[in-house]
Amino acid sequence: MKKSLLLASFFTALLVATAALNPMPAVAQDNNDDHATIDPQVLDGLEFRSLNFTRGGRSTAVAGVVDDPLTYYFGASGGGLWKTADAGTSWNNVSDGFFGVGTIGAIAVAPSDANVIYAGTGSACPRGNVSAGDGIYRSTDAGKNWSKVLPMRAQVGKIAVHPSNHNVVYAAVLGNIFGAGEERGVYRSMDGGDTWDKVLYIDDNTGSVDIEIDPNNPRILLTSIWTAERKPWTIDSGSEDDGIYRTKDGGDTWERLENGLPTSMMGKTSVAISPANSDRMWALIEATEDQGGVYRSDDGGDSWRRTNSDRSLQQRAWYYIHIFADPQDEDTVYALNTGMLKSTDGGRTFDTRLRVPHGDNHDLWINPNNPKVMINSNDGGANVSFNAGVSWSHQRNQPTAEIYRITVDQEHPYRVYGAQQDNSTARLSSRRAGGFGGGGDFGAEFQSVGGGESGHIAVDPRSNEVVYAGSYGGTITWRDMDENGDVPPSVELRRR
């Protein structure tokens, strides 16, 4: 839809040039009806090109390289897989030409060989505009080349690689978020992804959304089992089968953990094992009857107790619910939701809120050699920190924005207008240019035109500087963008 509308603007301009220069008629009248037909040759020279809009978009997957604090990867929800070799100063796409889809749900760099990377497609943070993945990919040369090793139409929630054997890998597969399917469950490969076995399967409505391997004893793994289905108007979350499962034999057999965990129906959960003390395990749980929250085990999962019931860690569980253990301090744990929260008292309180560049947090990778080094992902992209989240790399160098709506005006060169997911609207010239990207020395210049992420945009046909834009709740704004580029406050016209 987006490309079709953008193509129309190119097409209109091309028709004018063709009518003047090309003796072959570009538009002909069909004698049999009233429809105009277009000569296919008119479209032969059209190619899509980037307009250099580099304000980052939603990301739900990140990973780093243990022995190289400058190299990281992030997966966009609609913009593919990206790599930096300078700690986020610049990013390069490594999935174009290899991946069949642009939505990334999981990334794992093998701890024993940084050249081996696994990427699962299909984000498992399933808001209404979620896109389906097409399987799991593997690179053996640090992202230069990729091959698809497990084809499936599914959302991949997490990938875990054996700490000393890059050929042993596990995948938590949520499955087809839009309906039932047998691809749901936990998968294991013992040969680097060449072949896979489904080692845990509940039913065709229930999949796995998270998996954690004990770095001190890789035969022990935890996985989060979740029954979920997205509909256009809602999401179904939870069943009697949902919960936390453990294996002690590398995935051959599994048991559902119960002692101290919620007795009510559970929904989405996330798990973590402390590398500093493998007996210390964490779970962030969605559950009915007010039994959700942060749970902790101090005996390797045999028994649990709730340490925190704060609803702010459980809100919009299907979109968030993420927990991560500090690799060197067993009392430090991170929980991601709208914000990034940190506990240093064993999970009792999460009073430390880290100021990340953008809200709505989804993934975190912490360097096991230095916990101050980390990469976080959120609805604005990915960002790297060297000081435990005090400061971060910027997100204005990631052309991964998800655009809900798009339109153009009659300026020459014409300008393109879009409404960006979890951000403002934006307009920028169709003629690619460098310069300032809305506040930084990168990307194309752009301006907000009012409204919000979900709204349609319309330009007044009498003036390219008068813009109407919609947003939530039926709100419509009006802006007069004066010729000097100064933007006055929006005027709200209507609210249902």
Disulfide bonds with the S-S distance in Angstrom:
none
